[in-house]
Amino acid sequence: MRTEPIVRAERNAFLRTQIDAVYGLNLPLIVMDTLGCVLIASFCWSPAAAPALGLWLAINAVAMLLRAGAAIAYRTGRLPAVSTWGWAAVLVVGAAFDGIMWGLAIVWVVATGSDNQVMVVMCVALSALTLSIANIAYWPVYAAFAAPVSLSAAVGFAMSDRYGSVLLSIGALAMTAALLMVSHRLARSVLRAQRLAVDNQQLVDSLARRSHELEEACRILETVSRTDPLTGLANRRSGDACLAREWARAQRYGGPLGVVAIDVDRFKRYNDTHGHAEGDRCLQAVAAIIAKGARGPTDLAVRPGGEEFLLILPGATLDDLRPLAERLRRRVARETAASGLMLRAGVTISLGLASFEPAAGLSADDLVRAADAALYRAKMGGRNRYECAPARGVNAAAAA
C-alpha cells in the first residue's frame, strides 16, 4: 500500500510533466497574444479611444514581459525555491490576467464599436481561444484565459443596443459553457493518456529493473554453483569443466597441461584436536595461499572436497611445476605458523605434480590420477614434500 508521502511525490511529479508541456509553448503563445493585442488596438484606434487603448496596451506589454520572464526562469531553473505548485499558480494567474484584459477590450468593442470592429475583434478572440488550446495539458490555465474572453462577449452583447443582441448574448453564454465543458473533457482524455504513458514508462522501468535483478541473481547463482562456499575456490564441478576445456584446447593446439594435487598433512588429527571451526580456518588459510600460487587468469585453484586441493595450469611443464610447488610448500608452512592457527609449527602440505601432452589413449582423468599417485608417494615419503609423476612411464603404459 502506498503511503501519503509517496502519493504526494507522484502527484508533484505528474504536475511537473503537465506544466512542462504548458511552459514549453508559453513563449510562442505570449508572442501570439502580443500580436492579437496590437491587432485589436490598431483596428479600433481613434483619437477619442487613444488614451484608453494606450493604457490597455501598456498594461498588456508589462504583463507579457512578466509572463515571458517567468517562462524563461522556469525553463532555465533559475528559481529553484519555487515549488511545482507555485509555478502552476503563476501560469494560472498569468492566463487569468491575460483573459481579463482581453475581456475588457471585447466588452468595450462589442458594446460601443462598429460592426466591422466587432467582427475583427471577435475573429481575433476566437483565434486566441483556438491557439490557447495548447494549454489544455493543464486545464486550469486554459479555463483561466478562455472563460473571461468568452464571457466578455456575452456581457458586451447584453450591454449593446444592436439588433439581436439578446440572442447573441445568450449564444455567447452557451458557447462559453460548451467551450469549458468540451475542453474539460478533452483535458481529461489528455490527462488519462499522460497517466497511461507515465504508467507504461514505470512498467518498462520496473521490468528493466526486474530483468537486471534476475540477471544478477542468475549470475550469483551460477557463481555459487561453481564455487566452494568455505574457501571461495572453484568447486569440483567447476574444476572438472576447466580440466575438460583445457585438455580439449591442448589437443587442438598442442602443448602440455599441468596439474598439482595438494593435500593438507594430518588434517584429520588437527580437525579432531582443535575442532571443526579451527579446521575450517585452517582450510581457508591454506586455500588463500594456494589461490595466490596461480600464475595468471588461465590457472585455476580448485577444492574438490575435504582437505584436498588442485591447481590446473595450462601450458605448464614439470619444470614449471617444481619451483611453483616448492614455493607453495614453504609458504603454507611459514604463513600458517604466523596466522594464529592453533598448531604453532604451522600446517604442512604434500603435493603431487603431473604434466601431460594429450595423446591417443590419454585423458584428463589420467592426468589427475597421475598427480594423485605422485601425491600418495609424497605422503608415504614423509609428507611436507612434493613428487612428480613419471610422464614417460604413464604415456608408455597408456599406449600399451
DRENDO-1510 file (C-alpha; in Angstrom, 1 decimal, always signed):
<recs>
REC; n; res; u; v; w
REC; 1; MET; +0.0; +0.0; +0.0 .
REC; 2; ARG; +1.4; +3.4; -1.0 .
REC; 3; THR; +1.9; +5.9; +1.8 .
REC; 4; GLU; +0.8; +9.6; +1.7 .
REC; 5; PRO; +4.3; +10.9; +1.0 .
REC; 6; ILE; +4.7; +8.6; -2.0 .
REC; 7; VAL; +1.3; +9.6; -3.4 .
REC; 8; ARG; +2.2; +13.3; -2.9 .
REC; 9; ALA; +5.5; +12.8; -4.6 .
REC; 10; GLU; +3.8; +11.1; -7.6 .
REC; 11; ARG; +1.3; +14.0; -7.9 .
REC; 12; ASN; +4.0; +16.5; -7.8 .
REC; 13; ALA; +5.9; +14.6; -10.5 .
REC; 14; PHE; +2.9; +14.3; -12.7 .
REC; 15; LEU; +2.0; +18.0; -12.2 .
REC; 16; ARG; +5.6; +18.8; -13.3 .
REC; 17; THR; +5.0; +17.0; -16.6 .
REC; 18; GLN; +1.8; +18.9; -17.2 .
REC; 19; ILE; +3.3; +22.4; -16.6 .
REC; 20; ASP; +6.4; +21.4; -18.5 .
REC; 21; ALA; +4.2; +20.9; -21.5 .
REC; 22; VAL; +2.5; +24.3; -20.9 .
REC; 23; TYR; +5.7; +26.2; -20.3 .
REC; 24; GLY; +7.2; +24.6; -23.4 .
REC; 25; LEU; +4.7; +26.5; -25.6 .
REC; 26; ASN; +4.4; +29.5; -23.3 .
REC; 27; LEU; +6.8; +31.9; -25.2 .
REC; 28; PRO; +5.2; +31.3; -28.7 .
REC; 29; LEU; +1.7; +31.9; -27.2 .
REC; 30; ILE; +2.9; +35.1; -25.5 .
REC; 31; VAL; +4.1; +36.3; -28.9 .
REC; 32; MET; +0.8; +35.5; -30.5 .
REC; 33; ASP; -1.1; +37.3; -27.6 .
REC; 34; THR; +1.0; +40.3; -28.2 .
REC; 35; LEU; +0.2; +40.3; -31.9 .
REC; 36; GLY; -3.5; +39.9; -31.1 .
REC; 37; CYS; -3.4; +42.9; -28.7 .
REC; 38; VAL; -1.7; +45.0; -31.4 .
REC; 39; LEU; -4.3; +44.0; -34.0 .
REC; 40; ILE; -7.2; +44.9; -31.7 .
REC; 41; ALA; -5.7; +48.3; -30.7 .
REC; 42; SER; -4.7; +49.2; -34.3 .
REC; 43; PHE; -8.1; +48.4; -35.8 .
REC; 44; CYS; -10.0; +50.2; -33.0 .
REC; 45; TRP; -7.7; +53.2; -32.7 .
REC; 46; SER; -9.2; +56.6; -32.8 .
REC; 47; PRO; -8.3; +59.9; -31.1 .
REC; 48; ALA; -11.0; +59.5; -28.6 .
REC; 49; ALA; -10.0; +55.9; -27.7 .
REC; 50; ALA; -6.3; +56.6; -27.8 .
REC; 51; PRO; -5.8; +57.1; -24.1 .
REC; 52; ALA; -7.7; +54.0; -23.1 .
REC; 53; LEU; -6.1; +51.8; -25.7 .
REC; 54; GLY; -2.7; +53.2; -25.0 .
REC; 55; LEU; -3.1; +52.3; -21.3 .
REC; 56; TRP; -4.5; +48.9; -22.2 .
REC; 57; LEU; -1.6; +48.2; -24.5 .
REC; 58; ALA; +0.9; +49.3; -21.8 .
REC; 59; ILE; -0.6; +47.1; -19.2 .
REC; 60; ASN; -0.6; +44.1; -21.6 .
REC; 61; ALA; +3.0; +44.8; -22.5 .
REC; 62; VAL; +4.1; +44.7; -18.8 .
REC; 63; ALA; +2.0; +41.5; -18.2 .
REC; 64; MET; +3.5; +39.8; -21.3 .
REC; 65; LEU; +7.1; +40.7; -20.2 .
REC; 66; LEU; +6.4; +39.3; -16.7 .
REC; 67; ARG; +4.9; +36.1; -18.2 .
REC; 68; ALA; +7.9; +35.7; -20.5 .
REC; 69; GLY; +10.3; +36.3; -17.6 .
REC; 70; ALA; +8.5; +33.6; -15.6 .
REC; 71; ALA; +8.6; +31.2; -18.5 .
REC; 72; ILE; +12.4; +31.7; -19.0 .
REC; 73; ALA; +13.0; +31.4; -15.3 .
REC; 74; TYR; +11.1; +28.1; -15.2 .
REC; 75; ARG; +12.8; +26.6; -18.2 .
REC; 76; THR; +16.3; +27.6; -17.1 .
REC; 77; GLY; +15.7; +26.6; -13.4 .
REC; 78; ARG; +16.8; +29.9; -12.0 .
REC; 79; LEU; +14.3; +29.9; -9.2 .
REC; 80; PRO; +14.7; +26.5; -7.5 .
REC; 81; ALA; +13.0; +27.7; -4.4 .
REC; 82; VAL; +9.6; +27.9; -6.2 .
REC; 83; SER; +7.7; +24.7; -5.9 .
REC; 84; THR; +5.9; +22.9; -8.7 .
REC; 85; TRP; +2.5; +24.1; -7.4 .
REC; 86; GLY; +3.9; +27.6; -7.2 .
REC; 87; TRP; +4.9; +27.5; -10.9 .
REC; 88; ALA; +1.4; +26.1; -11.7 .
REC; 89; ALA; -0.2; +29.1; -9.8 .
REC; 90; VAL; +2.0; +31.5; -11.8 .
REC; 91; LEU; +0.6; +30.0; -15.0 .
REC; 92; VAL; -3.0; +30.2; -13.9 .
REC; 93; VAL; -2.7; +33.8; -12.6 .
REC; 94; GLY; -0.9; +34.9; -15.8 .
REC; 95; ALA; -3.6; +33.3; -18.0 .
REC; 96; ALA; -6.4; +34.8; -15.9 .
REC; 97; PHE; -5.0; +38.3; -16.1 .
REC; 98; ASP; -4.4; +38.0; -19.8 .
REC; 99; GLY; -8.0; +36.7; -20.2 .
REC; 100; ILE; -9.4; +39.6; -18.2 .
REC; 101; MET; -7.5; +42.2; -20.2 .
REC; 102; TRP; -8.8; +40.7; -23.5 .
REC; 103; GLY; -12.3; +40.5; -21.9 .
REC; 104; LEU; -12.2; +44.2; -21.1 .
REC; 105; ALA; -11.3; +45.1; -24.7 .
REC; 106; ILE; -14.0; +42.8; -26.1 .
REC; 107; VAL; -16.7; +44.2; -23.8 .
REC; 108; TRP; -15.8; +47.7; -24.8 .
REC; 109; VAL; -15.7; +47.0; -28.5 .
REC; 110; VAL; -18.8; +44.9; -28.6 .
REC; 111; ALA; -20.8; +47.4; -26.6 .
REC; 112; THR; -19.6; +50.6; -28.4 .
REC; 113; GLY; -17.7; +49.7; -31.6 .
REC; 114; SER; -18.9; +49.4; -35.1 .
REC; 115; ASP; -19.9; +46.1; -36.7 .
REC; 116; ASN; -16.6; +45.8; -38.6 .
REC; 117; GLN; -14.7; +46.4; -35.3 .
REC; 118; VAL; -16.8; +43.8; -33.5 .
REC; 119; MET; -16.3; +41.3; -36.3 .
REC; 120; VAL; -12.5; +41.8; -36.3 .
REC; 121; VAL; -12.2; +41.6; -32.5 .
REC; 122; MET; -14.3; +38.5; -32.3 .
REC; 123; CYS; -12.2; +36.8; -35.0 .
REC; 124; VAL; -9.0; +37.7; -33.1 .
REC; 125; ALA; -10.6; +36.5; -29.9 .
REC; 126; LEU; -11.6; +33.2; -31.5 .
REC; 127; SER; -8.1; +32.8; -32.9 .
REC; 128; ALA; -6.7; +33.4; -29.5 .
REC; 129; LEU; -9.0; +30.7; -28.0 .
REC; 130; THR; -8.0; +28.3; -30.7 .
REC; 131; LEU; -4.3; +28.8; -30.1 .
REC; 132; SER; -4.6; +28.6; -26.3 .
REC; 133; ILE; -5.9; +25.1; -26.6 .
REC; 134; ALA; -2.3; +24.1; -26.3 .
REC; 135; ASN; -2.7; +25.0; -22.6 .
REC; 136; ILE; -5.1; +22.1; -22.2 .
REC; 137; ALA; -2.3; +20.0; -20.9 .
REC; 138; TYR; -3.0; +21.8; -17.6 .
REC; 139; TRP; -6.7; +22.7; -17.9 .
REC; 140; PRO; -6.9; +25.4; -15.2 .
REC; 141; VAL; -4.6; +27.5; -17.4 .
REC; 142; TYR; -6.8; +27.2; -20.4 .
REC; 143; ALA; -10.0; +27.8; -18.4 .
REC; 144; ALA; -8.5; +30.9; -16.7 .
REC; 145; PHE; -8.0; +32.5; -20.1 .
REC; 146; ALA; -11.0; +31.1; -22.1 .
REC; 147; ALA; -13.7; +31.9; -19.5 .
REC; 148; PRO; -13.1; +35.7; -19.3 .
REC; 149; VAL; -12.7; +36.0; -23.1 .
REC; 150; SER; -15.9; +34.1; -24.0 .
REC; 151; LEU; -18.0; +35.6; -21.1 .
REC; 152; SER; -16.9; +39.1; -22.1 .
REC; 153; ALA; -18.6; +38.7; -25.5 .
REC; 154; ALA; -21.9; +37.8; -23.7 .
REC; 155; VAL; -21.6; +40.8; -21.4 .
REC; 156; GLY; -20.7; +43.1; -24.3 .
REC; 157; PHE; -23.7; +42.0; -26.4 .
REC; 158; ALA; -26.0; +42.3; -23.4 .
REC; 159; MET; -24.8; +46.0; -23.0 .
REC; 160; SER; -25.2; +46.9; -26.7 .
REC; 161; ASP; -28.3; +48.0; -28.5 .
REC; 162; ARG; -27.6; +46.0; -31.6 .
REC; 163; TYR; -30.4; +44.0; -33.3 .
REC; 164; GLY; -30.5; +40.5; -31.8 .
REC; 165; SER; -28.1; +41.4; -29.0 .
REC; 166; VAL; -30.0; +39.3; -26.5 .
REC; 167; LEU; -29.8; +36.3; -28.7 .
REC; 168; LEU; -26.1; +36.9; -29.3 .
REC; 169; SER; -25.5; +37.3; -25.6 .
REC; 170; ILE; -27.3; +34.0; -24.9 .
REC; 171; GLY; -25.4; +32.4; -27.7 .
REC; 172; ALA; -22.1; +33.6; -26.2 .
REC; 173; LEU; -23.1; +32.2; -22.8 .
REC; 174; ALA; -23.9; +28.9; -24.4 .
REC; 175; MET; -20.6; +28.9; -26.2 .
REC; 176; THR; -18.8; +29.6; -23.0 .
REC; 177; ALA; -20.4; +26.7; -21.3 .
REC; 178; ALA; -19.8; +24.4; -24.3 .
REC; 179; LEU; -16.2; +25.5; -24.6 .
REC; 180; LEU; -15.4; +24.9; -20.9 .
REC; 181; MET; -17.3; +21.5; -20.9 .
REC; 182; VAL; -15.7; +20.2; -24.1 .
REC; 183; SER; -12.2; +21.5; -23.2 .
REC; 184; HIS; -12.5; +19.9; -19.8 .
REC; 185; ARG; -13.5; +16.5; -21.3 .
REC; 186; LEU; -10.6; +16.8; -23.8 .
REC; 187; ALA; -8.2; +17.7; -21.0 .
REC; 188; ARG; -9.3; +14.6; -19.0 .
REC; 189; SER; -8.7; +12.5; -22.1 .
REC; 190; VAL; -5.2; +14.0; -22.5 .
REC; 191; LEU; -4.7; +13.5; -18.7 .
REC; 192; ARG; -5.6; +9.9; -19.0 .
REC; 193; ALA; -3.2; +9.5; -21.9 .
REC; 194; GLN; -0.4; +11.1; -20.0 .
REC; 195; ARG; -1.1; +8.9; -17.0 .
REC; 196; LEU; -1.1; +5.9; -19.2 .
REC; 197; ALA; +2.2; +7.0; -20.7 .
REC; 198; VAL; +3.7; +7.5; -17.3 .
REC; 199; ASP; +2.4; +4.2; -16.0 .
REC; 200; ASN; +3.7; +2.4; -19.1 .
REC; 201; GLN; +7.1; +4.0; -18.6 .
REC; 202; GLN; +7.1; +3.0; -14.9 .
REC; 203; LEU; +6.2; -0.5; -16.0 .
REC; 204; VAL; +9.0; -0.5; -18.5 .
REC; 205; ASP; +11.5; +0.8; -15.9 .
REC; 206; SER; +10.2; -1.8; -13.4 .
REC; 207; LEU; +10.6; -4.6; -15.9 .
REC; 208; ALA; +14.1; -3.4; -16.7 .
REC; 209; ARG; +15.0; -3.4; -13.0 .
REC; 210; ARG; +13.5; -6.8; -12.5 .
REC; 211; SER; +15.4; -8.1; -15.6 .
REC; 212; HIS; +18.6; -6.7; -14.2 .
REC; 213; GLU; +17.9; -8.2; -10.8 .
REC; 214; LEU; +17.1; -11.5; -12.4 .
REC; 215; GLU; +20.3; -11.5; -14.4 .
REC; 216; GLU; +22.3; -10.6; -11.2 .
REC; 217; ALA; +20.5; -13.4; -9.3 .
REC; 218; CYS; +21.4; -15.8; -12.1 .
REC; 219; ARG; +25.0; -14.6; -12.1 .
REC; 220; ILE; +25.2; -15.1; -8.3 .
REC; 221; LEU; +23.6; -18.5; -8.5 .
REC; 222; GLU; +26.0; -19.5; -11.2 .
REC; 223; THR; +28.9; -18.3; -9.1 .
REC; 224; VAL; +27.6; -20.1; -6.1 .
REC; 225; SER; +27.1; -23.3; -8.1 .
REC; 226; ARG; +30.7; -23.2; -9.2 .
REC; 227; THR; +32.4; -22.0; -6.0 .
REC; 228; ASP; +33.3; -23.8; -2.8 .
REC; 229; PRO; +31.4; -22.0; -0.1 .
REC; 230; LEU; +34.1; -22.4; +2.6 .
REC; 231; THR; +37.2; -21.3; +0.8 .
REC; 232; GLY; +35.9; -19.4; -2.2 .
REC; 233; LEU; +37.9; -21.5; -4.6 .
REC; 234; ALA; +36.3; -23.3; -7.6 .
REC; 235; ASN; +34.4; -26.5; -6.6 .
REC; 236; ARG; +34.7; -30.0; -8.1 .
REC; 237; ARG; +32.1; -29.2; -10.8 .
REC; 238; SER; +34.0; -26.1; -12.0 .
REC; 239; GLY; +37.3; -27.9; -11.8 .
REC; 240; ASP; +36.1; -30.8; -13.9 .
REC; 241; ALA; +34.7; -28.4; -16.5 .
REC; 242; CYS; +38.0; -26.5; -16.6 .
REC; 243; LEU; +40.0; -29.7; -17.0 .
REC; 244; ALA; +37.9; -30.9; -19.9 .
REC; 245; ARG; +38.1; -27.5; -21.5 .
REC; 246; GLU; +41.9; -27.1; -21.2 .
REC; 247; TRP; +42.5; -30.7; -22.2 .
REC; 248; ALA; +40.5; -30.2; -25.4 .
REC; 249; ARG; +42.4; -26.9; -26.1 .
REC; 250; ALA; +45.7; -28.7; -25.6 .
REC; 251; GLN; +44.6; -31.4; -28.0 .
REC; 252; ARG; +43.6; -28.8; -30.6 .
REC; 253; TYR; +46.6; -26.5; -30.4 .
REC; 254; GLY; +49.3; -28.7; -28.8 .
REC; 255; GLY; +51.3; -28.1; -25.6 .
REC; 256; PRO; +51.2; -29.6; -22.1 .
REC; 257; LEU; +48.6; -29.4; -19.4 .
REC; 258; GLY; +49.9; -29.4; -15.8 .
REC; 259; VAL; +48.1; -30.2; -12.5 .
REC; 260; VAL; +49.2; -30.1; -8.9 .
REC; 261; ALA; +47.3; -32.3; -6.4 .
REC; 262; ILE; +47.6; -30.9; -2.9 .
REC; 263; ASP; +46.6; -32.4; +0.5 .
REC; 264; VAL; +46.9; -30.9; +4.0 .
REC; 265; ASP; +49.1; -33.2; +6.1 .
REC; 266; ARG; +47.5; -34.8; +9.1 .
REC; 267; PHE; +44.4; -32.7; +8.8 .
REC; 268; LYS; +42.1; -35.2; +10.4 .
REC; 269; ARG; +44.2; -35.2; +13.6 .
REC; 270; TYR; +44.2; -31.3; +13.5 .
REC; 271; ASN; +40.5; -31.2; +13.0 .
REC; 272; ASP; +39.7; -33.7; +15.8 .
REC; 273; THR; +42.1; -32.0; +18.2 .
REC; 274; HIS; +41.1; -28.4; +17.7 .
REC; 275; GLY; +37.5; -28.7; +16.5 .
REC; 276; HIS; +35.7; -28.1; +13.2 .
REC; 277; ALA; +35.7; -24.4; +13.4 .
REC; 278; GLU; +39.5; -24.3; +13.7 .
REC; 279; GLY; +39.7; -26.9; +11.0 .
REC; 280; ASP; +37.7; -24.6; +8.7 .
REC; 281; ARG; +40.1; -21.7; +9.5 .
REC; 282; CYS; +43.0; -23.9; +8.6 .
REC; 283; LEU; +41.5; -24.8; +5.2 .
REC; 284; GLN; +40.7; -21.2; +4.5 .
REC; 285; ALA; +44.2; -20.1; +5.2 .
REC; 286; VAL; +45.7; -22.9; +3.0 .
REC; 287; ALA; +43.2; -22.1; +0.2 .
REC; 288; ALA; +44.2; -18.4; +0.2 .
REC; 289; ILE; +47.9; -19.3; -0.2 .
REC; 290; ILE; +47.1; -21.8; -3.0 .
REC; 291; ALA; +45.0; -19.3; -4.8 .
REC; 292; LYS; +48.0; -16.9; -4.8 .
REC; 293; GLY; +50.1; -19.6; -6.4 .
REC; 294; ALA; +48.1; -19.3; -9.6 .
REC; 295; ARG; +50.3; -17.8; -12.3 .
REC; 296; GLY; +47.6; -15.9; -14.1 .
REC; 297; PRO; +43.9; -15.8; -15.2 .
REC; 298; THR; +44.2; -19.1; -17.1 .
REC; 299; ASP; +45.2; -21.1; -14.0 .
REC; 300; LEU; +42.5; -22.3; -11.6 .
REC; 301; ALA; +42.7; -23.3; -8.0 .
REC; 302; VAL; +40.1; -25.9; -7.0 .
REC; 303; ARG; +38.9; -27.5; -3.8 .
REC; 304; PRO; +37.4; -30.9; -4.8 .
REC; 305; GLY; +36.5; -31.6; -1.2 .
REC; 306; GLY; +37.8; -32.1; +2.3 .
REC; 307; GLU; +41.4; -31.2; +2.7 .
REC; 308; GLU; +42.2; -31.8; -1.0 .
REC; 309; PHE; +43.1; -29.1; -3.4 .
REC; 310; LEU; +44.0; -29.0; -7.1 .
REC; 311; LEU; +45.8; -26.5; -9.3 .
REC; 312; ILE; +45.2; -26.6; -13.0 .
REC; 313; LEU; +47.9; -24.9; -15.0 .
REC; 314; PRO; +47.5; -24.8; -18.8 .
REC; 315; GLY; +50.9; -24.9; -20.7 .
REC; 316; ALA; +52.9; -25.9; -17.6 .
REC; 317; THR; +55.6; -28.5; -17.8 .
REC; 318; LEU; +57.1; -30.4; -14.9 .
REC; 319; ASP; +60.0; -27.9; -14.9 .
REC; 320; ASP; +57.4; -25.1; -14.4 .
REC; 321; LEU; +55.6; -27.0; -11.7 .
REC; 322; ARG; +58.6; -27.9; -9.5 .
REC; 323; PRO; +59.5; -24.4; -8.3 .
REC; 324; LEU; +55.8; -23.4; -8.0 .
REC; 325; ALA; +55.2; -26.5; -5.8 .
REC; 326; GLU; +58.2; -25.7; -3.6 .
REC; 327; ARG; +57.1; -22.1; -3.1 .
REC; 328; LEU; +53.6; -23.3; -2.1 .
REC; 329; ARG; +55.0; -25.8; +0.3 .
REC; 330; ARG; +57.2; -23.2; +2.0 .
REC; 331; ARG; +54.6; -20.5; +2.1 .
REC; 332; VAL; +52.0; -22.8; +3.6 .
REC; 333; ALA; +54.3; -23.8; +6.4 .
REC; 334; ARG; +55.6; -20.3; +7.0 .
REC; 335; GLU; +52.4; -18.3; +6.7 .
REC; 336; THR; +50.1; -20.7; +8.6 .
REC; 337; ALA; +52.5; -20.7; +11.5 .
REC; 338; ALA; +52.2; -16.9; +11.7 .
REC; 339; SER; +48.5; -16.7; +11.0 .
REC; 340; GLY; +47.2; -17.5; +14.6 .
REC; 341; LEU; +46.2; -21.1; +13.9 .
REC; 342; MET; +46.5; -23.3; +17.0 .
REC; 343; LEU; +49.2; -25.5; +15.5 .
REC; 344; ARG; +52.3; -23.4; +16.4 .
REC; 345; ALA; +54.6; -25.3; +14.0 .
REC; 346; GLY; +52.3; -24.4; +11.1 .
REC; 347; VAL; +50.4; -26.6; +8.7 .
REC; 348; THR; +52.2; -28.5; +6.0 .
REC; 349; ILE; +51.1; -29.8; +2.7 .
REC; 350; SER; +52.1; -32.6; +0.3 .
REC; 351; LEU; +52.0; -32.2; -3.4 .
REC; 352; GLY; +51.8; -34.4; -6.5 .
REC; 353; LEU; +52.8; -32.9; -9.8 .
REC; 354; ALA; +51.9; -34.2; -13.3 .
REC; 355; SER; +52.1; -32.7; -16.8 .
REC; 356; PHE; +51.0; -34.4; -20.0 .
REC; 357; GLU; +50.7; -33.5; -23.6 .
REC; 358; PRO; +47.4; -35.0; -24.9 .
REC; 359; ALA; +48.0; -38.2; -26.9 .
REC; 360; ALA; +46.0; -41.1; -28.1 .
REC; 361; GLY; +44.7; -43.2; -25.3 .
REC; 362; LEU; +45.2; -40.5; -22.7 .
REC; 363; SER; +42.6; -38.3; -21.0 .
REC; 364; ALA; +42.3; -35.6; -18.4 .
REC; 365; ASP; +41.3; -38.2; -15.8 .
REC; 366; ASP; +44.7; -40.0; -16.5 .
REC; 367; LEU; +46.5; -36.7; -15.8 .
REC; 368; VAL; +44.6; -36.3; -12.4 .
REC; 369; ARG; +45.3; -39.9; -11.5 .
REC; 370; ALA; +49.0; -39.5; -12.2 .
REC; 371; ALA; +49.1; -36.4; -9.9 .
REC; 372; ASP; +47.2; -38.3; -7.2 .
REC; 373; ALA; +49.6; -41.1; -7.4 .
REC; 374; ALA; +52.5; -38.7; -7.1 .
REC; 375; LEU; +50.8; -37.1; -4.1 .
REC; 376; TYR; +50.4; -40.5; -2.5 .
REC; 377; ARG; +54.2; -41.1; -2.9 .
REC; 378; ALA; +54.9; -37.8; -1.3 .
REC; 379; LYS; +52.7; -38.8; +1.7 .
REC; 380; MET; +54.4; -42.1; +2.0 .
REC; 381; GLY; +57.8; -40.4; +1.7 .
REC; 382; GLY; +57.4; -38.3; +4.9 .
REC; 383; ARG; +54.9; -35.5; +3.9 .
REC; 384; ASN; +55.6; -31.8; +3.6 .
REC; 385; ARG; +57.2; -32.5; +0.2 .
REC; 386; TYR; +56.3; -33.0; -3.5 .
REC; 387; GLU; +56.7; -35.8; -6.0 .
REC; 388; CYS; +56.4; -35.8; -9.8 .
REC; 389; ALA; +54.5; -38.2; -11.9 .
REC; 390; PRO; +56.7; -40.1; -14.4 .
REC; 391; ALA; +55.2; -38.7; -17.6 .
REC; 392; ARG; +57.1; -41.1; -19.9 .
REC; 393; GLY; +56.1; -44.2; -18.0 .
REC; 394; VAL; +52.5; -43.2; -17.9 .
REC; 395; ASN; +52.4; -42.4; -21.6 .
REC; 396; ALA; +54.1; -45.7; -22.4 .
REC; 397; ALA; +51.7; -47.6; -20.2 .
REC; 398; ALA; +48.7; -45.9; -21.8 .
REC; 399; ALA; +50.0; -46.6; -25.3 .
REC; 400; ALA; +50.5; -50.3; -24.4 .
</recs>
